[in-house]
Amino acid sequence: LIGIVLSSSQLAASSHPSFQFLTRPWLLPTPLDMALMSLTGLIAAIGFYSLSEAYRVAPATIVAPFEYIMLPLSVLWGFLFWRELPDWLTFVGAALVIGSGLKLLPRRPQRRRWLLRRM
């Protein structure tokens, strides 16, 4: 928005694609759109509630590795919905996350026994 206000040569208001988006009239979402947004919110709320319950009943060292599934899923959804492929920095970050998870694996048997005793 600042670029549009300042109107530099690269961000002239008439040529920048954001200007058309910012100045178009607002439309009320259709009932289908409202239902889909509500369903998305409900699913997200259930997911976050489940995650917080998992952290409540088990140690974080047991629950956290299950969150690693978000990494490959985000790559999958990015490709399926937007045809975007990860760049090399994504792979570096993924290697760091996966590597730290693998480093913690030798400690897991002790924690598994704790979980079994609790159940």
ZISULRA-V314615 format. One record per run of one state. SS is the DSSP state (alpha for helix, beta for strand, coil for the rest). FROM is the first residue (numbers start at 1). TO is the last residue. Records with the same first field share a line. If there is no record, write none. Layout:
SS=FROM-TO ; FROM-TO
//
This chain:
coil=1-1 ; 7-16 ; 24-30 ; 58-59 ; 68-68 ; 83-87 ; 119-119
alpha=2-6 ; 17-23 ; 31-57 ; 60-67 ; 69-82 ; 88-118
//
